[in-house]
Amino acid sequence: MGDMKLKVFAGNSNQALAQGICQALGIDAGIIEFVSFSNENVKVKICENVRGCDVFLIQTSCPPVNDHLMELLIALDALKYASAGRITAVLPYYPYALSDNKDEPRISVAARLVADLLVESGADRILTMTLHSPQIVGFCRVPVDQLSGVPTICQHFAERLDLSNCVAAAPDISRAKVTEAYARYLGLPLVVIDNRMSPEGNMRVHGVIGSVENRDVLLFDDEIITGESILDGVRAVLARGARSVHAGCVHGTFAPGAAARIINSELESLVVTDTIPQTRNESDSPRLGVVSVAEHFADAIRAIHEETSISALFT
């Protein structure tokens, strides 16, 4: 930002990704200290001068989610009171991203609340990746840059598979728009798994819209939590003659045991990005690939700092 000095700090949520971003930028991460007291309070100390600097604070949403969220808010507040020139909250996975609408009576829209908390704590802008719903951008009272994880996932498959016999598949009708971006990027036909709620209240596959017989199927989504919709999709396309099934998603927010179930299923491979760190046992499996978006974030940080266009990074 003009003649402001660029500084990047990181919370404790995803140190590996933060190091990758700093390495791609060619700078060292700023020195920041987090102290947890016996009463579970947290103190954050910025251990170097940031007065007038263009500061980027990296913190993703992963377990323990609430601890990392408080860490983020307190760190933003510390930077604000240290007189940082501009503060950008870099959120590879946005906190409470799934709580983005009032789909039940008397509940909070927590994604909007998080946006308000970020601004109140000191964030002047937000940099994130692949939001669950676009309306989260509308919740924010500061500029939001939303990067896409689609190119990174697609590049992984383009380098490893023969795409001439592939189709892109959406795990249910509601995710067809998400999967269309992958299909368009790879130049593949799109099929949709008709996965709907039964009268008994259970999700059930009613059919597959499009042909998968003797094809290699690539299942895409923006996020995997329990993995049930992906596994239902795997079974559905294999039952209709698919030759093999691979899957990709940006955010691997696996519930306990979900990654193991997916890895041990009939799925040939699953690739996620490193917006959320994976446990050692899961990431060591040859069926689970983790691709880094560090350079993507570094390019965005550089463009924001230099005040150049980053529109090309959104697609």
Wavefront OBJ file of the C-alpha trace (Angstrom):
o trace
v 0.000 0.000 0.000
v 2.038 2.882 -1.278
v 5.123 3.280 0.866
v 3.759 1.140 3.735
v 5.992 -1.743 4.782
v 4.506 -5.211 4.264
v 4.308 -7.467 7.320
v 2.673 -10.896 7.677
v 1.758 -12.477 11.006
v 0.218 -15.882 11.698
v -1.934 -17.394 14.401
v -1.574 -20.958 15.613
v -4.259 -22.537 13.410
v -2.227 -23.388 10.296
v 1.463 -22.651 10.702
v 2.490 -24.710 7.669
v 0.292 -22.719 5.275
v 1.441 -19.426 6.816
v 5.086 -20.439 6.333
v 4.346 -21.349 2.716
v 2.756 -17.954 2.107
v 5.704 -16.114 3.639
v 8.157 -18.221 1.639
v 6.295 -17.413 -1.588
v 6.403 -13.715 -0.659
v 10.113 -13.918 0.153
v 9.697 -12.479 3.653
v 9.932 -13.736 7.224
v 6.780 -14.006 9.306
v 6.352 -11.303 11.919
v 7.039 -12.171 15.550
v 3.864 -12.579 17.580
v 3.409 -14.168 20.992
v 0.345 -16.018 22.282
v 0.078 -16.756 25.996
v -2.678 -18.956 27.473
v -3.327 -18.509 31.177
v -4.702 -21.035 33.663
v -8.107 -19.315 33.522
v -8.203 -19.953 29.725
v -7.714 -16.278 28.903
v -5.375 -15.458 26.026
v -2.841 -12.649 25.742
v -1.449 -11.650 22.355
v 1.695 -9.556 22.075
v 3.055 -8.103 18.825
v 6.805 -8.381 19.330
v 7.943 -5.881 16.695
v 7.049 -2.413 15.476
v 4.040 -2.329 13.109
v 3.242 1.383 13.258
v 2.058 2.499 9.827
v 2.656 -0.957 8.276
v 0.447 -2.888 5.862
v -0.257 -5.954 8.018
v -1.744 -9.315 7.020
v -2.824 -11.693 9.791
v -3.295 -15.351 8.756
v -5.695 -17.499 10.761
v -7.899 -20.274 9.401
v -10.946 -21.867 11.031
v -10.138 -25.362 12.277
v -10.391 -27.240 15.589
v -10.463 -25.864 18.210
v -12.546 -23.401 16.182
v -13.612 -21.086 18.998
v -10.103 -20.878 20.489
v -8.681 -19.925 17.102
v -11.451 -17.390 16.552
v -10.738 -15.651 19.862
v -7.029 -15.754 19.082
v -7.773 -14.034 15.762
v -9.952 -11.318 17.277
v -7.507 -10.521 20.076
v -4.575 -10.438 17.635
v -6.482 -8.028 15.374
v -7.182 -5.825 18.386
v -3.505 -5.928 19.375
v -2.458 -4.865 15.871
v -5.026 -2.055 15.872
v -3.738 -0.658 19.172
v -0.162 -1.044 17.929
v -1.101 1.509 15.242
v -0.815 -0.732 12.194
v -1.534 1.299 9.049
v -3.922 -1.255 7.510
v -4.918 -4.699 8.744
v -6.106 -7.514 6.473
v -7.535 -10.664 8.060
v -6.422 -13.609 5.897
v -8.955 -16.388 6.511
v -8.259 -19.409 4.260
v -11.407 -21.006 5.694
v -13.913 -18.463 6.991
v -15.136 -19.082 10.584
v -18.756 -20.280 10.905
v -19.077 -20.237 7.099
v -22.006 -22.690 7.110
v -24.106 -20.530 9.442
v -24.955 -18.054 6.691
v -28.763 -17.911 6.751
v -31.731 -18.104 9.108
v -33.034 -21.558 8.187
v -34.611 -22.223 11.597
v -36.615 -20.018 13.978
v -34.743 -18.059 16.651
v -31.163 -18.834 15.582
v -28.132 -16.644 14.995
v -26.632 -16.049 11.565
v -23.156 -16.583 12.972
v -21.287 -15.886 9.713
v -22.660 -12.315 9.808
v -21.750 -12.019 13.488
v -18.166 -13.090 12.713
v -17.976 -10.410 10.008
v -19.041 -7.760 12.535
v -16.547 -9.042 15.115
v -13.684 -8.933 12.614
v -14.395 -5.301 11.752
v -14.900 -4.287 15.372
v -11.599 -5.964 16.300
v -9.670 -3.955 13.719
v -9.803 -5.660 10.310
v -9.815 -3.155 7.443
v -10.339 -5.845 4.815
v -10.747 -9.635 4.533
v -9.019 -12.131 2.244
v -10.566 -15.599 2.106
v -11.134 -18.586 -0.209
v -14.227 -20.358 -1.587
v -17.015 -19.227 0.716
v -19.896 -21.650 1.206
v -22.332 -18.953 0.085
v -21.618 -15.670 -1.727
v -23.895 -13.701 0.607
v -21.206 -13.773 3.300
v -19.437 -11.043 1.304
v -22.576 -8.938 1.718
v -22.416 -9.326 5.508
v -19.101 -7.469 5.669
v -18.729 -3.735 6.061
v -15.143 -3.812 4.720
v -13.777 -4.986 1.348
v -13.677 -8.772 0.902
v -11.502 -10.617 -1.621
v -12.628 -14.204 -2.188
v -10.091 -16.429 -3.946
v -11.072 -19.598 -5.779
v -9.596 -22.998 -4.982
v -10.899 -24.443 -8.255
v -7.712 -23.922 -10.345
v -5.504 -25.637 -7.758
v -7.776 -28.696 -7.507
v -8.211 -28.887 -11.280
v -4.480 -28.618 -11.943
v -3.906 -31.597 -9.651
v -6.236 -33.825 -11.695
v -5.103 -32.445 -15.057
v -1.525 -33.485 -14.256
v -2.445 -37.005 -13.081
v -5.424 -38.230 -15.099
v -6.344 -38.706 -18.720
v -9.272 -36.285 -18.902
v -10.470 -37.503 -22.297
v -12.682 -40.101 -20.611
v -13.728 -38.053 -17.561
v -16.940 -36.375 -16.458
v -17.403 -33.911 -13.588
v -20.142 -34.851 -11.124
v -22.024 -32.821 -8.529
v -22.852 -34.810 -5.350
v -26.366 -33.326 -5.268
v -28.485 -30.846 -7.193
v -27.732 -27.974 -4.796
v -24.004 -28.269 -5.575
v -24.414 -28.303 -9.361
v -23.414 -24.631 -9.624
v -20.237 -25.272 -7.626
v -19.310 -28.277 -9.759
v -19.989 -26.362 -12.969
v -16.920 -24.216 -12.253
v -14.726 -27.328 -12.143
v -16.326 -28.774 -15.279
v -15.851 -25.520 -17.180
v -12.216 -25.183 -16.078
v -11.364 -28.751 -17.176
v -13.610 -28.742 -20.244
v -15.629 -31.731 -19.007
v -19.313 -32.652 -19.339
v -21.330 -32.235 -16.145
v -23.506 -34.875 -14.506
v -25.583 -34.419 -11.350
v -26.440 -36.985 -8.690
v -30.076 -36.624 -7.682
v -29.608 -36.944 -3.928
v -32.808 -35.904 -2.124
v -34.477 -36.195 1.263
v -36.801 -39.191 1.534
v -40.196 -39.003 3.335
v -38.498 -40.709 6.291
v -36.042 -37.822 6.584
v -32.983 -39.581 5.140
v -30.918 -38.509 2.151
v -31.292 -40.998 -0.694
v -29.963 -41.144 -4.255
v -32.885 -41.132 -6.703
v -30.795 -41.247 -9.858
v -27.915 -39.787 -11.847
v -28.623 -37.061 -14.403
v -26.225 -37.762 -17.272
v -24.237 -40.775 -18.432
v -21.309 -42.176 -16.422
v -21.046 -45.644 -17.979
v -17.407 -46.576 -18.723
v -16.317 -43.072 -17.682
v -13.922 -41.841 -15.010
v -15.960 -39.678 -12.652
v -14.578 -36.649 -10.795
v -16.821 -35.654 -7.858
v -16.380 -32.031 -6.798
v -17.599 -29.921 -3.879
v -16.445 -26.866 -1.975
v -16.310 -28.663 1.380
v -16.467 -32.170 2.846
v -17.558 -32.650 6.466
v -19.050 -36.110 7.074
v -18.387 -37.322 3.530
v -21.768 -39.048 3.308
v -22.903 -37.237 0.151
v -19.581 -38.013 -1.545
v -19.760 -41.701 -0.578
v -23.402 -41.915 -1.694
v -22.290 -40.425 -4.999
v -19.446 -42.917 -5.353
v -21.820 -45.841 -4.873
v -24.393 -44.349 -7.254
v -22.036 -43.804 -10.196
v -20.273 -47.153 -9.736
v -23.662 -48.887 -9.763
v -24.331 -47.191 -13.111
v -21.158 -48.417 -14.734
v -18.526 -45.782 -13.887
v -14.986 -47.051 -14.426
v -13.406 -45.170 -11.520
v -14.261 -42.319 -9.135
v -12.047 -39.538 -7.798
v -13.081 -36.568 -5.659
v -11.833 -33.078 -4.922
v -12.835 -30.249 -2.609
v -11.289 -27.023 -1.369
v -11.955 -27.327 2.373
v -11.413 -30.697 4.055
v -13.355 -29.976 7.260
v -13.589 -33.653 8.123
v -15.715 -34.705 11.071
v -14.115 -37.356 13.325
v -13.698 -40.563 11.343
v -14.879 -39.036 8.057
v -11.478 -38.992 6.358
v -10.827 -42.608 7.309
v -14.213 -43.694 5.899
v -13.529 -41.906 2.637
v -9.970 -43.221 2.340
v -11.181 -46.801 2.942
v -14.084 -46.548 0.477
v -14.210 -47.436 -3.237
v -13.040 -43.915 -4.043
v -9.750 -44.013 -5.958
v -8.459 -40.727 -4.560
v -9.484 -37.542 -2.798
v -7.643 -34.227 -3.006
v -8.151 -31.215 -0.717
v -6.253 -27.968 -0.289
v -4.280 -26.957 2.791
v -6.732 -24.241 3.892
v -7.331 -26.613 6.818
v -4.436 -28.696 8.212
v -4.915 -32.467 8.049
v -3.776 -34.916 10.732
v -0.617 -36.881 10.057
v -2.366 -40.265 9.678
v -4.819 -38.883 7.131
v -2.341 -36.876 5.057
v 0.047 -39.850 4.889
v -2.523 -41.960 3.035
v -1.764 -42.318 -0.709
v -5.496 -41.900 -1.382
v -5.660 -38.444 0.220
v -3.766 -35.715 -1.589
v -3.205 -32.258 -0.125
v -2.339 -29.428 -2.521
v -1.158 -26.048 -1.328
v -2.807 -22.709 -2.000
v 0.079 -20.785 -0.399
v 1.249 -19.216 -3.669
v -2.332 -18.245 -4.524
v -2.656 -16.356 -1.235
v 0.828 -14.881 -1.633
v -0.114 -13.505 -5.073
v -3.249 -11.938 -3.589
v -1.373 -10.419 -0.645
v 1.238 -8.976 -2.999
v -1.446 -7.485 -5.252
v -3.367 -5.973 -2.338
v -0.185 -4.498 -0.899
v 0.903 -3.052 -4.250
v -2.669 -1.958 -5.021
v -2.813 -3.801 -8.330
v -5.739 -5.797 -9.737
v -6.390 -9.252 -8.321
v -9.479 -10.014 -10.404
v -7.594 -12.709 -12.334
v -7.106 -14.595 -9.060
v -10.857 -14.880 -8.473
v -11.422 -17.282 -11.376
l 1 2 3 4 5 6 7 8 9 10 11 12 13 14 15 16 17 18 19 20 21 22 23 24 25 26 27 28 29 30 31 32 33 34 35 36 37 38 39 40 41 42 43 44 45 46 47 48 49 50 51 52 53 54 55 56 57 58 59 60 61 62 63 64 65 66 67 68 69 70 71 72 73 74 75 76 77 78 79 80 81 82 83 84 85 86 87 88 89 90 91 92 93 94 95 96 97 98 99 100 101 102 103 104 105 106 107 108 109 110 111 112 113 114 115 116 117 118 119 120 121 122 123 124 125 126 127 128 129 130 131 132 133 134 135 136 137 138 139 140 141 142 143 144 145 146 147 148 149 150 151 152 153 154 155 156 157 158 159 160 161 162 163 164 165 166 167 168 169 170 171 172 173 174 175 176 177 178 179 180 181 182 183 184 185 186 187 188 189 190 191 192 193 194 195 196 197 198 199 200 201 202 203 204 205 206 207 208 209 210 211 212 213 214 215 216 217 218 219 220 221 222 223 224 225 226 227 228 229 230 231 232 233 234 235 236 237 238 239 240 241 242 243 244 245 246 247 248 249 250 251 252 253 254 255 256 257 258 259 260 261 262 263 264 265 266 267 268 269 270 271 272 273 274 275 276 277 278 279 280 281 282 283 284 285 286 287 288 289 290 291 292 293 294 295 296 297 298 299 300 301 302 303 304 305 306 307 308 309 310 311 312 313 314 315
